[in-house]
Amino acid sequence: MRRLLIRGGRVIDPGAGTDQAADVLIEDGRIVAVAPSLAPDGAGIVDARGLVVAPGFVDPHAHLCEPGWEHRETIATGALAAAAGGYTTVCAMPDTDPVVDDPASVGFIVAAGRRARGARVYPAAAVSVGRKGEQLTEFGEVVEAGAVAVTDVGRSIRSSKLMRLALEYALAFDVPVLAQPEDADLARGGVMHEGVMSTRLGLRGKPAAAEEIGAARDLALAEATGGRLHLQRVSTAAAADLLRRARERGVRVTAEVTPHHLLLSHELVAGYGTEFKVDPPLRTPHDIEVLCAALEDGTIDSIATDHAPRTYDEKEQAFDDAPFGVVGFETAFAILHTRLVLEGRIALPTLLARMSTGPAVAMGLPGGSLGPGERADLVLIDPLAEWTIDAAAFLSKCRNTPFGGIQVKGRVMRTLVDGDTVWKVPAETH
Amino acid sequence: MIRSATTLGKDLIGLEPLSREQIEVILDTAEPFKEISERRIKKVPVLRGKTIVNLFFEASTRTRISFEFAEKRLSADTVNIGAVGSSVSKGETLVDTARNLEAMRIDMVVMRHWSAGAASFLAARIPSNVINAGDGAHEHPTQGLLDILTLRDHFGRLEGLKVCIVGDVLHSRVARSNIFGLVTLGAKVAVCGPRTLLPAGIEDLGVRVFGRVEEAIEWADALNVLRLQLERMQDGFVPSLREYNRVFGVSHERLEWAPRELLILHPGPMNRGVEIDSDVADGPHSVILRQVTNGVAIRMAVLYLLAGGSPDLAEAAKSGKGVRP
């Protein structure tokens, strides 16, 4: 029997709502006890004094780029980079080449995920064949092969009828439909938020109304069908307000927001820096305010990285020509802890809940809890460690971060999956 | 007062970042250069030995030729590169194109590109001077400057002058450069056009918005009439060119309602009978060809200043008497 005692930490379990000085005893990859002063009884010891012990993070939205875009990331590099950010579970988006839309391609992701060291990898499959928005994929077969959600990620499903059918059909398999709320026609061609900044820069804007319209439609369909909807990458105050009202009516919906949408506004695009080119675009300071409040009160239950690796050459272009996307695994916790927790916007247990419990529930996956019998997927955090985000040190294949060079406080020190340490902060930097 | 020779910095990307003094230096420097184009021998040795590349990723006739005349009249050596038939069409990146040119030891790049921000992107990556000859819908600073020079020539002042830009402001880099430059210089600026062709938040740039061209005509001292591209109708921004002309076209009949004589500018090329009627374009208040003439002088001034020429020595530099940047 493999036994491990994580001793002397501040154990925060958002699943149980507890926050205590305690030890965590792990046997054969499962948590068996969380209590003060547990006896080691020959178990291996991890000294967690001064550290926060919490459920490993769960990312409902990551692009691991394999198959087809291996120059950006592979499942192996992505799983390890995720672990370096404290993630123990990631949902791999199906916008690969070929698209993950059949049992064989789902099986490929599952198998490659098992071989990879680091975070667990769960595939999401496309809602429609080839993400073309025309014909539903075989939900039953892709779920049987291991898909945990269906999504045409990055593309809103243009046909309201197809969206309705997807929500209804997914009910039989109890998987969420992950949807990008956006009116595609209204948003088409936009590369940043539509407003005075896009006007100044001469860049085509995506109006906030495009997201509001998309969210209203998707929420109406979720309400009408009773389907399980998860809104991806909410970026506007208007969509957050619609979400709040839908939740009050009891609509079955979960939602995610990214660290960059919580922290960065469209004014940063002023210098045409492609590290700020993301989809949906960075919005206004008002949107940021409302998103933070929605995160705090649980209207938005999940933080997603939307980890989207892009190579130096791909981003080293004029703004219009560069692809959307930023990497997110290795910065998410530190930047949110620094900018939201330490500045008093949200409490640390709330941040941890939105990074683990929220997305685990939304995706219907294990994790997000430290109860006895749970898999020992854990993150150990030093909340006082000060460091500088150095993109060159990322384990991801790509460096496209908007947070490079920023001083942060709070660092993931160790990540455990099934009780095994899959990543540990390098000794020389600690 | 000797004004600094490095007034403009390395590049001219747009008018938005320029101060009032910087814009005035360019306008003032253009004055002595106007005369060169009126000479029998239109050449001075100001930029002798300088190599300038005109890098046009988008088709252009007027701007490219205007720059080329300005360069040649200042005795620079010039090379023209268009997107078609060059390495650009073979998938070479903008950075690689520029670095290869750089390796051939050039001094300046004049660039037009379809992407907003392309000029500042290039300028940040090569040590040569970069002059933006139009980047997407962002800026076209030399066009803005020549429009402003033409207004100053006519009115003798810019402070308080009422200028209305009429038409497709949404897609227009000319409009943005005019707005930024004129607002900085203390002019009153308005835009007028169908709301579909006015960009979001335009009021926040310090301009008034007129929904009807009649209101603009009643208000303004000068109209800068923008080209309406035919694609705009296909894209649905306006239902038809016929209606556009009826509602927003600048016609002789409309101008008769003006309480004062209006100066008419147009950056060209014109769609006669769409945004502007021929009797206006060719009429007594049109300075459209004067703009084209001023364009050469403005570009000479910009080239001269970016090459390190002193604004106060521009007059002397023309004669070639020992004053070279």
Boltz contact constraints between the chains, C-beta under 6 A:
constraints:
  - contact:
      token1: [A, 194]
      token2: [B, 200]
      max_distance: 6.0
  - contact:
      token1: [A, 195]
      token2: [B, 200]
      max_distance: 6.0
  - contact:
      token1: [A, 195]
      token2: [B, 201]
      max_distance: 6.0
  - contact:
      token1: [A, 196]
      token2: [B, 201]
      max_distance: 6.0
  - contact:
      token1: [A, 196]
      token2: [B, 204]
      max_distance: 6.0
  - contact:
      token1: [A, 199]
      token2: [B, 199]
      max_distance: 6.0
  - contact:
      token1: [A, 199]
      token2: [B, 200]
      max_distance: 6.0
  - contact:
      token1: [A, 199]
      token2: [B, 201]
      max_distance: 6.0
  - contact:
      token1: [A, 199]
      token2: [B, 202]
      max_distance: 6.0
  - contact:
      token1: [A, 201]
      token2: [B, 116]
      max_distance: 6.0
  - contact:
      token1: [A, 202]
      token2: [B, 116]
      max_distance: 6.0
  - contact:
      token1: [A, 202]
      token2: [B, 136]
      max_distance: 6.0
  - contact:
      token1: [A, 202]
      token2: [B, 137]
      max_distance: 6.0
  - contact:
      token1: [A, 202]
      token2: [B, 138]
      max_distance: 6.0
  - contact:
      token1: [A, 203]
      token2: [B, 116]
      max_distance: 6.0
  - contact:
      token1: [A, 272]
      token2: [B, 117]
      max_distance: 6.0
  - contact:
      token1: [A, 318]
      token2: [B, 115]
      max_distance: 6.0
  - contact:
      token1: [A, 318]
      token2: [B, 117]
      max_distance: 6.0
  - contact:
      token1: [A, 318]
      token2: [B, 118]
      max_distance: 6.0
  - contact:
      token1: [A, 318]
      token2: [B, 121]
      max_distance: 6.0
  - contact:
      token1: [A, 319]
      token2: [B, 117]
      max_distance: 6.0
  - contact:
      token1: [A, 320]
      token2: [B, 115]
      max_distance: 6.0
  - contact:
      token1: [A, 321]
      token2: [B, 115]
      max_distance: 6.0
